[in-house]
Amino acid sequence: MAKSKPELVGSVCSVVALLVFLAVCVDLCDAVAVLDVYRLVQYDLAGVPFGSRFASLNHHAGSAALASSAVAADLSRTVLILPVRDLNLTFITEYIEQKKPLGGLLLLLPHVFNPQNMDTQDGADPSADIAARDMLTRLEQLLIHSTVAYPVYFGFEDENINTALSEIMKADASGQLATAMTGGYKLVAAVPEAKKIVSPAIINIQGWLPGTKSDGDSNQLPTIAVVASYDTFGAAPALSVGSDSNGSGVVALLEIARLFSVLYSSSKTRGRYNLLFVLTSGGPYNYNGTHKWLHSLDQRLRESIDHVLCLNSIGALENKLWMHVSKPPENAYIKRIFEGLSSISEEVGIELGVKQKKINISNPRVAWEHEQFSRLRITAATLSQLSEAPDFLHRTGGLSDTRYFVDEASLSRVVKLVAESLARYIYGLEGKQVDIFTDNTGLSVNPFYIHSWLQFLSTTLRMAPFISKNDHLILALKKELEDHTAEVNVQHEVLDGLFTFYGSTSSKLHVYQVASVTFDLLLLLVVGSYLITLFTFLVITTRGVDDLISFFRRPTSHKVKTT
């Protein structure tokens, strides 16, 4: 049966109402943006809590302009969005040290610090980003040595978040705090509170390249060890890739192992030294992995070690390299190693210096990796572009240590310096102008090999507590050493109990543009008025005006008669 005219009109009005409602919903959904964010590290050191102690976020957003206004007395329900390039470090230091109330903190990093950013400084001047890097380094040290009682996240600048921040700053300039009454932007990160990581692993990988056998036993030969720590520590575990500290040292070790595997592949060119290539974990934690590896080493092998070269932070755009030692530079063994390096450093265009730092056996602090060997009276040195020993948990591959600030040409020169000096030492060619790893030959340093491994390490999380024994990083390093050495062993240990780490290192941050309660009330009034009008129209067209009036007329009172 065909619909009557009033019913048809009512249906049309209902459809119009539905379309209006859907349009409003679509408009609200379009106002949502999603940002990848990375949480500030949470850890305990000897039972003392450090880092961000909370993970979940659900508050309105504010800017630095709001924090400096008169209404900033209580920002316990506000998340401050602060771009690092414009950050006032004094301001954030006061907030943390004075424990001012805050709902959360979102720190926006320039794109140059994104590990996925494969741009390099080759052919470009990175001086414009030096100030931001220095600021980020100081900020990171502040955060990892503080206890922060609210969630802290790092994100990267992009068009969406920059647009939102611009609107937030305009609103904050008026000094009005964003609330449910005023509307604004809301940040939501639905993250469960972090749990302790049980028995964080330390994984050491060693590759053995035997020298020419003497009396049928290569173990009687002296051994030279090349060592590099591969793990990192930083304010954001998911962003701590440490391209220079110590990705550069790992790359150099792998390339040196590749070069000597070619030499040792033939009995005619195999040296009378065993070579031991060791990738250690726990570097930021007083080289805990190196300590465990050394003390688990067979005593005969340990006693056969002639000397050890540790590689640390050797990829910056600098021509100055330091050899750090614990023994006096006048020591005969140290002097021989230094002179061997010095004779080649001039050829490759590197200025080499030596610095001694005496060790205190009673002090658990280990500033350089070679100090773990020196404590056992093994001759050892660390090659680094750092002129001084870094402070505890400093220069360990944090936020500012990205691919952008590593120079491949400089790293290649250091590789050639170390490889050439080792070869002349092994083959008794010290003081002679003989190039073994000549350019453009099968024994030359391979820049493509260095490039590919540097790219891989610069995009791979390497913070030890978050690396499992079957992690793709461990498998890749193990396979590479297997390709270039005769025997590879992997050692699994547990990080000393001094440190306790927590999970929840990254999340998705949802940015909502929310309307004020005033807008909600106005919308409710409009919808209510529409429904009343629609109801009135339908009643009049179907029943008449009298029936409409009867809805609002007071019913007649009837007295009940009783018998």
DRENRODREN-208051 format. One line per 2 residues: number of its first residue (from 1); their letters; for each residue x negated, y, z of C-alpha. Coordinates in steps of 0.02 Angstrom, whole numbers, plus 50000, padded with zeros to 5 digits. Each point is the difference from the previous one (the first is absolute). Layout:
NUM) A) X,Y,Z; ...
END
This chain:
1) MA) 50000,50000,50000; 49934,50173,49955
3) KS) 49951,50113,50142; 50109,50148,50044
5) KP) 49932,50176,49979; 49973,50031,50186
7) EL) 49906,49835,50020; 49893,50042,49850
9) VG) 49956,50170,50070; 49956,49921,50167
11) SV) 49886,49872,49916; 49910,50136,49903
13) CS) 49971,50101,50159; 49932,49847,50090
15) VV) 49877,49966,49859; 49942,50181,50004
17) AL) 49973,49988,50187; 49898,49842,49979
19) LV) 49891,50080,49866; 49967,50150,50112
21) FL) 49950,49885,50142; 49881,49899,49890
23) AV) 49921,50159,49932; 49963,50058,50177
25) CV) 49922,49830,50043; 49890,50002,49844
27) DL) 49942,50174,50041; 49951,49944,50176
29) CD) 49905,49847,49935; 49900,50106,49878
31) AV) 49933,50099,50148; 49899,49851,50067
33) AV) 49812,49979,49967; 49887,49857,50052
35) LD) 49817,50023,50047; 49865,49870,50034
37) VY) 49926,50041,50170; 49859,49926,50104
39) RL) 50004,49997,50189; 49863,50064,50114
41) VQ) 49901,49855,50073; 50058,49932,50167
43) YD) 49870,49913,50107; 49940,49976,50179
45) LA) 49819,50017,50050; 49960,49912,50163
47) GV) 50184,50013,50045; 50012,50187,49964
49) PF) 50131,50042,49866; 49951,50102,49847
51) GS) 50084,50053,49840; 50187,50010,49964
53) RF) 50102,49902,50126; 50165,50002,49904
55) AS) 50051,49957,49822; 50186,50038,49972
57) LN) 50054,50171,49935; 50175,50078,49990
59) HH) 49994,50188,50022; 50023,50164,49907
61) AG) 49849,50072,49909; 49908,50159,50042
63) SA) 49845,50093,49942; 49855,50092,50080
65) AL) 50102,50161,49990; 50128,49925,50118
67) AS) 49869,49937,50122; 49928,50175,50019
69) SA) 50170,50084,50025; 50090,50041,50161
71) VA) 50114,49847,49989; 49853,49879,50003
73) AD) 50013,49968,50187; 50078,49830,49970
75) LS) 49969,49911,49836; 50031,49827,50072
77) RT) 50128,49967,49862; 49901,50078,49858
79) VL) 49872,49923,49882; 49870,50127,49946
81) IL) 49941,49987,49819; 49824,50069,49986
83) PV) 49895,50003,49839; 49819,49961,50047
85) RD) 49929,50125,49875; 50085,50141,50098
87) LN) 49985,49924,50173; 49954,50104,50151
89) LT) 49897,49875,50101; 50009,50108,50157
91) FI) 50190,49994,49993; 50010,49811,49986
93) TE) 49864,49978,50132; 50101,50102,50125
95) YI) 50157,49899,49963; 49911,49835,50031
97) EQ) 49890,50048,50147; 50138,50096,50091
99) KK) 50123,49859,49962; 50133,50117,49934
101) PL) 50165,49915,49956; 50017,49949,49818
103) GG) 50113,49879,49909; 49865,49949,49876
105) LL) 49865,50059,49882; 49984,49978,49811
107) LL) 49831,50051,49930; 49993,50025,49812
109) LP) 49835,49957,49917; 49939,50069,49833
111) HV) 50007,49874,49858; 49809,49992,49994
113) FN) 50004,49896,50162; 50119,49870,49929
115) PQ) 49905,49834,49980; 50100,49970,49841
117) NM) 49926,50158,49926; 49864,49938,49883
119) DT) 49935,50172,49953; 49816,50023,50041
121) QD) 49887,50149,50020; 49895,49947,49851
123) GA) 49987,50152,49889; 50106,50104,50119
125) DP) 49968,50113,50147; 50086,49933,50156
127) SA) 49957,50155,50103; 50182,50054,50000
129) DI) 50043,49846,50103; 49852,50006,50120
131) AA) 50092,50114,50122; 50151,49884,50001
133) RD) 49886,49850,50028; 49913,50084,50147
135) ML) 50167,50049,50074; 50066,49823,49980
137) TR) 49845,49927,50081; 50020,50110,50154
139) LE) 50187,49966,50007; 49970,49813,49991
141) QL) 49877,50004,50145; 50126,50098,50103
143) LI) 50140,49876,49967; 49908,49836,50026
145) HS) 49928,50059,50167; 50168,50065,50065
147) TV) 50156,49919,50071; 50149,50062,49901
149) AY) 50172,49968,50075; 50097,50014,49836
151) PV) 49991,49928,49824; 49865,50072,49886
153) YF) 50000,49961,49815; 49893,50045,49850
155) GF) 50072,50025,49827; 49944,50074,49836
157) ED) 50058,50161,49921; 50121,49980,49855
159) EN) 50131,50104,49913; 50147,49938,50105
161) IN) 49923,50025,50171; 49924,50167,49950
163) TA) 50170,50063,49943; 50081,49942,50161
165) LS) 49862,50080,50104; 50021,50165,49907
167) EI) 50185,50004,50046; 49962,49949,50179
169) MK) 49874,50142,50017; 50127,50127,49936
171) AD) 50127,49942,50128; 49870,49997,50140
173) AS) 49944,50177,49959; 50164,50060,50076
175) GQ) 49952,49917,50164; 50152,49888,49998
177) LA) 49974,49823,50063; 50070,49864,49886
179) TA) 50142,49908,50089; 50160,49910,49960
181) MT) 50088,50171,50007; 49883,50085,49876
183) GG) 49956,49854,49884; 49835,49988,49906
185) YK) 49888,49851,49963; 49990,49841,50101
187) LV) 49857,49874,49999; 50037,49817,50035
189) AA) 49875,49857,50014; 50086,49843,50060
191) VP) 49848,49910,50068; 50001,49874,50143
193) EA) 49884,50042,50141; 49826,49931,49972
195) KK) 49945,49835,50076; 49827,49949,50057
197) IV) 49889,49910,49877; 49953,49837,50083
199) SP) 49818,49945,49982; 49942,50121,49864
201) AI) 49877,49911,49887; 49821,50041,49956
203) IN) 49941,49915,49840; 49817,49997,49948
205) IQ) 49945,49936,49829; 49821,49949,49961
207) GW) 49918,49945,49839; 49836,49903,49996
209) LP) 49875,50011,49857; 49853,49881,50032
211) GT) 49824,50042,49944; 49869,49885,49926
213) KS) 49988,49844,50105; 49844,49972,50102
215) DG) 49964,49819,50050; 50175,49956,49947
217) DS) 50086,50111,50130; 50057,50175,49954
219) NQ) 50048,50036,50180; 49817,50021,50042
221) LP) 49989,50152,49887; 50021,50175,50072
223) TI) 50171,50076,49976; 50052,50176,49953
225) AV) 50178,50049,50044; 50105,50135,49916
227) VA) 50150,50046,50108; 50152,50113,49981
229) SY) 50155,50021,50107; 50157,49998,49891
231) DT) 50141,50049,50118; 50065,50173,50045
233) FG) 50090,50098,50136; 50105,50156,49976
235) AA) 50150,50098,50060; 50114,49908,49879
237) PA) 49955,49815,49982; 50093,49985,49835
239) LS) 49895,50143,49926; 49830,49955,50073
241) VG) 49908,49940,49844; 49828,50075,50038
243) SD) 49933,50023,49824; 49833,50062,50067
245) SN) 50003,49931,50178; 49973,49865,49963
247) GS) 50068,49954,49829; 49840,50066,49922
249) GV) 49893,49885,50108; 50105,49848,49953
251) VA) 49990,50041,49814; 49811,50023,50012
253) LL) 49979,49832,50089; 50103,49908,49868
255) EI) 49902,50079,49857; 49833,49959,50082
257) AR) 50060,49821,50025; 50047,49992,49816
259) LF) 49830,50065,49944; 49901,49879,50107
261) SV) 50110,49855,49949; 49933,50026,49824
263) LY) 49820,50002,50061; 50025,49849,50113
265) SS) 50091,49900,49866; 49832,49942,49931
267) SK) 49866,49913,50102; 49870,50104,49907
269) TR) 50067,50165,50066; 50067,49942,50167
271) GR) 49912,50088,50144; 49922,49923,50154
273) YN) 50130,50083,50110; 50175,49942,50041
275) LL) 50131,50134,49976; 50150,50015,50115
277) FV) 50146,50113,49953; 50120,50033,50143
279) LT) 50166,50094,49999; 50049,50034,50180
281) SG) 50160,50056,50084; 50029,50101,50158
283) GP) 49884,50140,49946; 50101,50142,50081
285) YN) 50005,49902,50164; 49814,50002,50042
287) YN) 49968,49879,49856; 50086,49863,50097
289) GT) 50001,49883,49850; 49812,50020,49975
291) HK) 49973,49959,50183; 50105,49841,49988
293) WL) 49917,49946,49837; 49825,50023,50070
295) HS) 50035,49903,50158; 50077,49856,49902
297) LD) 49854,49992,49879; 49888,49848,50002
299) QR) 49846,50041,50103; 49880,49939,49865
301) LR) 50081,50113,49872; 50001,50148,50118
303) ES) 49816,49977,50037; 49961,49991,49813
305) ID) 50071,50175,49966; 49859,50112,49938
307) HV) 50105,50158,50002; 50177,50063,49975
309) LC) 50066,50144,49894; 50171,50066,50047
311) LN) 50093,50108,49875; 50119,50134,50062
313) SI) 50080,50152,49914; 49887,50016,49848
315) GA) 50121,50062,49867; 50016,50188,50026
317) LE) 49939,50126,49873; 49834,50026,50087
319) NK) 49818,49965,49959; 49947,49981,50181
321) LW) 49990,49828,50080; 49950,49957,50178
323) MH) 49924,49842,50070; 50058,49984,50180
325) VS) 49897,49888,50113; 49986,49954,50184
327) KP) 49815,49962,49999; 49872,50141,49977
329) PE) 49967,50046,49818; 49816,49961,50034
331) NA) 50044,49817,50030; 49910,49897,49867
333) YI) 50159,49912,49939; 50104,50159,49997
335) KR) 49860,50094,49913; 49986,49867,49865
337) IF) 50187,50004,49964; 50004,50190,49996
339) EG) 49849,50016,49886; 50074,49872,49882
341) LS) 50160,50100,49987; 49908,50167,49989
343) SI) 49895,49946,49852; 50158,49967,49899
345) SE) 50109,50141,50067; 49902,50128,49901
347) EV) 50026,49899,49840; 50189,49997,50020
349) GI) 50015,50180,50060; 50043,49969,50183
351) EL) 49919,50088,50148; 49971,49875,50141
353) GV) 49977,50038,50183; 49984,49895,50157
355) KQ) 50077,50025,50172; 49977,49902,50159
357) KK) 50136,49979,50130; 49950,49899,50151
359) IN) 50128,49877,50064; 50058,49977,50179
361) IS) 50034,49817,50033; 50114,50042,50147
363) NP) 50109,50115,49892; 50136,49903,49906
365) RV) 50011,50138,49869; 49923,49946,49834
367) AW) 49986,50147,49879; 49913,49911,49855
369) EH) 50019,49821,49940; 49812,49966,50005
371) EQ) 50004,50029,50188; 50085,49832,50025
373) FS) 49847,49919,49920; 49877,50110,50094
375) RL) 50076,49942,50164; 49941,49826,49953
377) RI) 49828,50065,49949; 50032,49976,49815
379) TA) 49923,50131,49885; 50145,50095,49923
381) AT) 50047,50168,49924; 50155,50088,49937
383) LS) 50000,50097,49836; 50128,50140,50002
385) QL) 50031,50173,49933; 50056,50048,50176
387) SE) 49860,50090,50088; 50066,49967,50176
389) AP) 50087,49855,50083; 50189,50029,49992
391) DF) 50102,50016,50159; 50109,49858,50060
393) LH) 50142,49966,49874; 49934,50138,49888
395) RT) 49948,49981,49818; 50077,49827,49994
397) GG) 50098,50015,49838; 50146,50109,50052
399) LS) 50124,50109,49907; 49874,50117,49919
401) DT) 49887,49861,49936; 50076,49968,49828
403) RY) 49940,49954,49827; 50001,50183,49949
405) FV) 49848,50040,50106; 49889,49854,49945
407) DE) 49876,50024,49859; 49966,49842,49901
409) AS) 49838,50066,49924; 49930,50037,50174
411) LS) 50052,49828,50061; 49916,49918,49849
413) RV) 49837,50088,50041; 50003,49935,50178
415) VK) 50036,49824,49938; 49850,50007,49885
417) LV) 49892,50070,50140; 50043,49858,50119
419) AE) 49993,49861,49870; 49834,50058,49928
421) SL) 49919,50020,50171; 50059,49826,50053
423) AR) 49935,49923,49839; 49828,50079,50016
425) YI) 49995,49946,50182; 50047,49821,49956
427) YG) 49883,49982,49851; 49852,50092,50079
429) LE) 50009,50147,49879; 49998,50139,50129
431) GK) 49908,50155,49943; 50004,49946,49818
433) QV) 50096,50091,49864; 50099,49849,49944
435) DI) 50185,50012,49965; 50094,49838,50022
437) FT) 50176,50067,49983; 49969,50100,49842
439) DN) 50143,50097,49922; 50090,49929,49848
441) TG) 49943,49821,50034; 50081,49846,50073
443) LS) 49929,50052,50169; 50062,50179,50001
445) VN) 50125,50070,50124; 50174,49979,49927
447) PF) 50103,50160,50017; 50159,49911,49944
449) YI) 49981,49872,50138; 49976,50139,50127
451) HS) 50149,50095,49931; 50120,49853,50006
453) WL) 49956,49947,50177; 50006,50179,50061
455) QF) 50174,50019,49926; 50058,49839,50083
457) LS) 49932,50043,50173; 50066,50178,49988
459) TT) 50179,49937,49983; 49992,49858,50125
461) LR) 50044,50009,50185; 49847,49942,50099
463) MA) 50041,50029,50183; 49948,49839,50086
465) PF) 50149,49969,50116; 50117,50005,49850
467) IS) 49898,49880,49890; 50045,49815,50005
469) KN) 49884,49857,49956; 50092,49975,49835
471) DH) 50005,50184,49956; 49964,50035,49817
473) LI) 49853,50109,50054; 49916,49856,50092
475) LA) 50032,49881,49856; 49930,50124,49874
477) LK) 49840,50033,50099; 49975,49814,50032
479) KE) 50021,49957,49816; 49879,50136,49947
481) LE) 49864,49937,50115; 50033,49823,49941
483) DH) 49968,50058,49822; 49830,50072,50046
485) TA) 49933,49894,50143; 49970,49815,50028
487) EV) 50097,49980,50162; 50137,50105,50080
489) NV) 50064,49986,50178; 50148,50091,50078
491) QH) 50003,50028,50187; 50164,50032,50092
493) EV) 49991,50085,50169; 50115,50102,50112
495) LD) 49971,50184,50033; 49943,50032,50178
497) GL) 50142,50038,50120; 49947,50180,50026
499) FT) 50118,50050,49859; 50186,49964,49982
501) FY) 50087,50047,49838; 50183,50018,49952
503) GS) 50091,49972,49836; 50125,50107,49900
505) TS) 49873,50092,49894; 50112,50062,49858
507) SK) 50181,50035,49961; 50126,50087,49887
509) LH) 50053,50172,50057; 50174,50054,49944
511) VY) 50027,50187,49982; 50183,50051,50010
513) QV) 50074,50170,49968; 50141,50009,50126
515) AS) 50141,50127,50008; 50046,50094,50157
517) VT) 50152,49961,50109; 50077,50161,49934
519) FD) 49997,49927,49825; 50079,49839,50064
521) LL) 50139,50096,50084; 50030,50102,49843
523) LL) 50005,49843,49896; 50123,49922,50122
525) LV) 50110,50155,49989; 50000,49995,49810
527) VG) 50041,49814,49994; 50134,50021,50133
529) SY) 50079,50145,49906; 49998,49899,49840
531) LI) 50085,49851,50083; 50135,50111,50078
533) TL) 50033,50083,49833; 50007,49831,49912
535) FT) 50118,49932,50132; 50113,50153,49986
537) FL) 50004,49989,49811; 50045,49815,49999
539) VI) 50139,50019,50129; 50079,50149,49910
541) TT) 49996,49915,49829; 50070,49834,50063
543) RG) 50117,50045,50143; 50028,50187,49994
545) VD) 49966,50147,50111; 50127,49949,50131
547) DL) 49908,49838,50036; 49836,50094,50016
549) IS) 50079,50119,50126; 50072,49854,50096
551) FF) 49823,49938,50035; 49965,50157,50100
553) RR) 50175,50021,50077; 50019,49955,50181
555) PT) 50110,49846,50016; 50176,50026,50076
557) SH) 50016,49957,50182; 50132,49866,50037
559) KV) 50069,49975,50176; 50028,49823,50051
561) KT) 50165,49971,50085; 50001,49885,50147
563) T) 50149,49906,50067
END
